[in-house]
Amino acid sequence: MRIIFSILVFLCFFYGISFADEIYMNDLSVIRGKIIQVTDKNVEYSQEGKPFLIVPREHVFRIKYDDGQVVQIADIKGRDKIFLKDGSVIEGTVIKATRDTVMYYTDQESVVPSDNVIKIVYANGKVMQISELPAEALTDAELETQTEEPVIRSGGFLDSYFRIGFLGGFSSMYGNLLQKEESAYESHRNDFTLYPGINDEDDYTYNTGIHGGFELCLMFPSIKYPQTIAFSVTGIKFGLKTTYLFSKIWQDIDDDSLPRSADYDGRLLKYRTLNAGPEMNIIFSPRTGLFNMIVKAYVLGGYIHGGKLTAAPGLRDGRQSQGLPGFDKSQYTSDFTGYSGTIGLGLHVAINEGFPVTIGYDTYYTFSRIKFNRSVPLYNDSKSTSFYEFGILLYAGVHL
């Protein structure tokens, strides 16, 4: 989010700078603004109050930048010719022509009164009689009537085919597994007779999931939309997403009746999950094309393997802390496998120039069902259970 904020601050600063470049059109009108970029198809520029405007390159004759540099845009040969009434001809580059003056450039900028000019023959073959010259460059009111032409964006994330990155985050868990934990805790309530108010109606445990892994997404060609405003949707991109996560669920006993010095906790679950499923990316673009903002949604199915259960870790830690004998390991441990289903929604930023970095975060909701390879006495000989997770994953990677 800090990078996004910095980009927005930069854009705000960029919009606020003075607009001093001049774009000379084939019809001899002049547009004042600040050139953003000149591409093979368009000339993009900014004006105060309108941060991104566009004109087709084929309609542009030349550009004069605020530092005095003149760039010929039209693919032409030769120089402009100014025919004077005294019979002489000035060859150079016409910068601006009005009914009062004709400004041109040879080795330096010069001006000739329009009264002395018969006609101007531009290097692209266009002829302009002096009576046809505009009285002035476009006024501010006329500039307000200029409309943006839609443009189809390309490059960057819109045309990427792979996204590879790392994931890390946390989650909160609830469901049937937590009910089994509560039942086990209730069954051994007498172990905590030093604290008679324990296990009241308050929640007695925190169960926090910690996750880390990596992601690979194969993305299909974008469905592209024309852009006519400064920041808008320019494409929708579908993909096939695969993640591999390493997860641990950690339990902490938290009860108002326990003294603050009591810190009963431990690992409840450890497992790995291979997930795969479809993903949809809605892509937003600014006029500059420096980055894309991406809203993504996905649905994943997963296979859980390598699971290890150590039931009631907070309870066992509390018993040992009070000098009580521990449980037989066969009562609370078991390997397990299972499956999961996940829905997620994320907000990401893809940098398109320089190193193609993608950063962002996902919020997700997962249902998991697991099957123990042996019954667990501490869970009343249960052989399976389920749980839900709501969490956040941070993402950093590249798009190619």
C-alpha positions in Angstrom: 0.0 0.0 0.0 3.0 2.3 0.6 4.1 1.9 -3.0 0.5 2.7 -4.3 0.4 5.8 -2.1 3.8 7.0 -3.4 2.6 6.5 -7.0 -0.6 8.5 -6.4 1.4 11.3 -4.8 3.7 11.4 -7.8 0.8 11.5 -10.2 -0.8 14.4 -8.2 2.5 16.3 -8.4 2.8 15.5 -12.1 -0.6 16.9 -12.9 0.2 20.1 -11.1 3.2 21.1 -13.1 3.0 23.8 -15.8 1.8 22.9 -19.2 4.1 24.6 -21.8 4.5 22.2 -24.7 2.7 23.0 -28.0 1.3 20.4 -30.4 0.8 21.6 -34.0 -1.9 19.9 -35.9 -2.2 19.3 -39.6 -5.1 21.8 -39.8 -2.6 24.4 -38.2 -4.5 24.5 -34.9 -2.3 24.5 -31.8 -2.9 22.5 -28.6 -1.0 23.6 -25.5 -0.3 21.0 -22.8 2.4 18.8 -21.3 3.6 15.9 -23.5 3.4 12.6 -21.6 4.6 10.4 -24.4 4.7 10.0 -28.2 3.9 6.5 -29.4 3.6 4.9 -32.8 -0.1 5.7 -32.9 -0.8 8.6 -30.5 0.5 11.7 -28.8 -0.5 11.7 -25.2 -0.6 15.0 -23.2 -1.9 16.6 -20.1 -3.8 19.9 -19.4 -4.8 21.5 -16.2 -7.9 19.7 -14.9 -7.5 17.0 -17.6 -4.6 14.9 -16.7 -4.7 12.6 -19.8 -5.7 13.5 -23.3 -4.8 12.0 -26.6 -4.6 12.8 -30.3 -3.8 10.4 -33.2 -0.2 10.8 -34.3 -1.2 11.0 -37.9 -3.0 14.3 -37.1 0.1 15.9 -35.6 2.5 17.9 -37.7 5.2 18.8 -35.2 5.8 19.4 -31.4 7.5 22.3 -29.8 8.6 21.5 -26.2 8.8 24.1 -23.5 12.7 24.1 -23.7 12.5 25.4 -27.3 13.1 22.0 -29.0 11.1 21.4 -32.1 10.4 17.8 -33.2 9.0 17.0 -36.6 6.3 14.3 -36.2 5.0 14.0 -39.8 7.1 11.6 -41.9 8.1 14.2 -44.6 11.1 15.4 -46.5 12.3 19.0 -47.1 11.4 22.2 -45.2 8.5 24.6 -45.0 8.5 27.5 -47.4 7.2 31.0 -46.6 6.5 33.0 -49.8 6.8 36.7 -49.1 5.2 39.6 -51.1 8.6 40.9 -52.1 9.2 37.7 -54.1 11.7 36.1 -51.6 11.1 32.7 -50.0 12.1 31.7 -46.5 12.9 28.0 -46.0 12.7 26.6 -42.4 10.3 25.1 -40.0 7.1 27.0 -39.3 6.4 26.9 -35.6 3.3 29.0 -35.4 1.3 31.1 -37.9 -1.5 33.6 -37.1 -3.0 36.5 -38.9 -0.5 38.8 -37.2 2.8 36.9 -37.4 4.4 33.8 -38.7 7.0 32.3 -36.4 9.6 30.0 -37.9 12.8 28.3 -37.1 16.0 28.1 -39.2 19.1 28.4 -37.1 17.1 30.3 -34.6 13.6 31.4 -34.0 12.4 34.3 -36.1 9.2 36.2 -36.8 7.8 37.8 -40.0 4.6 39.9 -40.1 1.7 38.1 -41.7 1.1 41.2 -43.9 4.3 40.4 -45.7 3.4 36.8 -46.4 1.5 35.5 -49.4 1.3 31.8 -48.5 3.0 29.0 -46.6 3.8 25.7 -48.3 4.5 23.1 -45.7 7.0 20.3 -46.2 4.1 17.8 -46.2 2.7 19.5 -49.3 -0.1 21.4 -47.4 -0.6 24.9 -48.7 -2.1 27.6 -46.5 -3.0 31.1 -47.8 -2.4 33.9 -45.4 -6.2 34.7 -45.3 -6.8 31.2 -44.0 -4.4 31.4 -41.0 -6.1 31.2 -37.6 -6.4 34.4 -35.7 -4.8 32.7 -32.7 -4.0 29.3 -31.3 -6.9 27.5 -29.7 -8.4 29.3 -26.7 -8.9 27.7 -23.3 -12.6 27.5 -24.0 -11.9 25.7 -27.3 -9.5 23.3 -25.6 -12.3 22.4 -23.2 -14.3 21.1 -26.2 -11.5 18.8 -27.2 -12.5 15.2 -26.6 -10.4 12.2 -25.9 -10.4 9.3 -28.4 -10.5 5.8 -27.0 -7.3 3.8 -27.1 -6.7 0.1 -26.6 -4.0 -0.5 -24.0 -1.2 -3.1 -24.6 1.9 -4.3 -22.9 2.6 -4.8 -19.2 0.3 -7.0 -17.1 -2.3 -6.9 -19.9 -0.1 -9.0 -22.1 1.6 -11.2 -19.5 1.2 -14.9 -19.5 2.8 -16.0 -16.2 2.8 -14.7 -12.7 5.2 -16.3 -10.1 5.5 -15.2 -6.5 5.7 -15.9 -2.8 2.8 -15.9 -0.3 2.8 -15.4 3.4 0.1 -14.6 5.9 -2.2 -15.6 8.8 -5.7 -16.8 9.5 -8.2 -17.3 12.3 -9.9 -20.7 12.6 -13.2 -22.0 13.9 -15.5 -24.9 13.3 -15.9 -28.6 14.4 -12.3 -29.0 15.3 -12.5 -26.2 17.8 -15.6 -27.8 19.3 -13.6 -30.9 19.9 -10.9 -28.8 21.5 -13.5 -27.2 23.8 -14.9 -30.6 24.7 -11.4 -31.9 25.6 -10.7 -28.8 27.7 -14.1 -29.1 29.5 -13.4 -32.8 30.3 -10.2 -31.8 32.1 -11.5 -28.7 33.8 -10.5 -30.1 37.2 -6.9 -29.9 36.2 -7.2 -26.1 36.7 -8.9 -26.1 40.1 -6.5 -23.4 41.2 -8.6 -21.1 38.9 -12.2 -22.0 39.6 -13.7 -19.5 37.2 -11.9 -20.9 34.2 -13.7 -22.2 31.1 -16.7 -19.9 31.5 -18.7 -18.6 28.6 -15.8 -16.5 27.3 -13.7 -17.9 24.5 -10.9 -19.8 26.0 -8.5 -20.2 23.1 -7.0 -18.3 20.2 -6.3 -20.5 17.2 -4.1 -18.7 14.7 -2.9 -20.1 11.4 0.5 -19.1 10.0 1.0 -19.8 6.3 3.7 -19.5 3.7 4.4 -20.8 0.2 4.5 -19.9 -3.4 2.2 -19.4 -6.4 2.2 -20.0 -10.1 -0.5 -18.6 -12.4 -0.9 -19.3 -16.1 -2.8 -16.4 -17.6 -4.7 -16.3 -20.9 -4.8 -13.4 -23.3 -6.8 -10.4 -22.0 -10.2 -9.3 -23.1 -9.3 -5.6 -23.7 -11.5 -2.5 -23.5 -10.8 1.0 -24.9 -9.7 3.6 -22.4 -11.2 7.1 -22.6 -10.6 8.5 -19.1 -7.6 8.9 -16.9 -8.0 5.7 -14.9 -10.4 2.9 -16.0 -10.9 -0.8 -16.7 -8.7 -1.7 -19.7 -9.0 -5.5 -19.6 -10.2 -8.7 -18.0 -7.7 -11.6 -17.8 -8.5 -15.2 -16.8 -6.0 -17.7 -15.5 -5.3 -21.0 -13.9 -3.8 -20.5 -10.4 -1.8 -23.0 -8.4 -0.5 -22.5 -4.9 1.5 -24.7 -2.5 1.2 -23.7 1.2 2.9 -24.8 4.4 0.6 -24.2 7.3 0.7 -24.3 11.1 -2.3 -23.7 13.5 -1.1 -22.4 16.9 -3.3 -22.5 20.0 -3.2 -20.1 23.0 -5.4 -20.5 26.1 -6.9 -17.2 27.0 -9.3 -17.0 30.0 -10.0 -14.1 32.2 -9.6 -16.4 35.2 -6.0 -17.3 34.4 -3.2 -15.2 35.8 -1.3 -13.1 33.3 1.8 -15.2 34.0 0.0 -18.3 32.7 1.0 -18.8 29.0 -0.4 -22.1 27.9 0.1 -22.7 24.2 1.4 -25.0 21.5 1.0 -26.2 17.9 -2.3 -27.8 17.1 -1.9 -28.7 13.4 0.8 -28.8 10.8 0.1 -29.6 7.2 0.7 -28.8 3.5 -1.9 -27.9 0.8 -1.7 -28.1 -2.9 -4.4 -25.8 -4.4 -5.6 -25.2 -8.0 -8.4 -23.4 -9.7 -9.6 -20.6 -12.0 -8.8 -16.9 -11.4 -10.2 -13.7 -12.9 -8.3 -10.4 -13.0 -10.0 -7.0 -13.6 -7.3 -4.7 -14.8 -7.3 -0.9 -14.3 -4.8 1.3 -16.2 -3.7 5.0 -16.0 -2.8 6.8 -19.2 0.9 6.6 -18.6 0.9 2.8 -18.5 3.5 2.7 -15.8 1.5 0.3 -13.7 -1.8 -1.6 -13.5 -4.2 -1.9 -10.6 -5.7 -5.4 -10.4 -8.7 -6.7 -8.6 -8.7 -10.5 -8.7 -11.1 -13.2 -7.6 -10.5 -16.9 -7.5 -11.9 -20.3 -6.5 -9.5 -23.1 -5.5 -9.7 -26.8 -4.6 -7.0 -28.3 -2.5 -5.5 -31.5 -1.3 -4.1 -31.6 2.3 -1.2 -33.9 3.0 1.7 -34.3 5.4 -0.7 -33.4 8.3 0.3 -33.8 12.0 -2.2 -33.4 14.8 -1.2 -32.7 18.4 -4.6 -32.2 20.1 -5.2 -29.8 23.0 -1.7 -28.3 23.1 -2.8 -25.5 25.5 -4.4 -28.0 27.9 -1.3 -30.2 27.9 1.0 -27.3 28.4 -1.2 -26.1 31.3 -1.2 -29.5 33.0 2.6 -29.8 32.8 3.0 -26.2 34.1 1.0 -27.2 37.2 3.1 -30.4 37.8 0.3 -32.8 36.5 1.2 -35.9 34.5 1.0 -35.6 30.8 -1.2 -37.6 28.4 -0.1 -40.7 26.7 1.0 -39.6 23.2 -1.4 -42.0 21.5 -4.3 -40.1 23.0 -3.7 -36.8 21.2 -1.4 -37.4 18.1 -2.3 -38.5 14.6 -1.3 -38.0 11.0 -4.0 -36.9 8.6 -4.9 -36.0 5.0 -7.9 -34.2 3.6 -9.2 -31.7 1.2 -10.1 -28.0 1.2 -12.1 -25.4 -0.8 -11.1 -21.7 -1.0 -12.6 -18.5 -2.3 -10.5 -15.4 -2.4 -10.5 -11.7 -3.4 -7.3 -9.7 -3.8 -6.0 -6.2 -4.7 -2.6 -6.1 -6.5 -0.4 -3.6 -8.3 1.7 -4.6 -11.3 4.7 -2.4 -12.3 5.1 -2.5 -16.1 8.3 -0.5 -16.7 11.7 -1.7 -15.5 11.4 -4.8 -13.4 7.9 -6.3 -13.8 7.0 -6.6 -10.1 3.6 -7.5 -8.7 2.7 -6.9 -5.1 -0.6 -7.0 -3.2 -2.7 -9.0 -0.8 -5.6 -11.5 -0.8 -8.4 -12.1 1.7 -9.7 -15.7 1.6 -12.2 -18.1 3.2 -11.4 -21.8 3.4 -13.3 -24.9 4.4 -11.1 -27.9 5.2 -12.0 -31.5 6.1 -9.4 -33.8 7.4 -9.3 -37.6 8.2 -7.0 -39.0 10.9 -5.1 -42.2 10.2 -6.1 -43.4 13.7 -8.8 -42.5 16.2 -8.0 -39.8 18.7 -9.1 -40.7 22.3 -8.8 -37.0 23.4 -11.5 -36.3 20.8 -13.7 -39.2 22.0 -12.1 -41.5 19.4 -13.1 -39.3 16.5 -11.5 -40.2 13.2 -12.3 -37.0 11.2 -13.1 -33.4 11.7 -13.4 -30.1 9.8 -12.6 -26.4 10.3 -13.0 -23.0 8.6 -10.4 -20.3 8.2 -10.6 -16.6 7.3 -7.3 -15.1 6.5 -5.0 -12.6 4.7 -2.1 -13.5 2.4 0.6 -11.0 1.3 2.0 -11.5 -2.2 5.2 -10.5 -3.9 6.3 -11.7 -7.3 6.8 -11.0 -11.0 4.7 -11.1 -14.1 6.2 -12.2 -17.5 
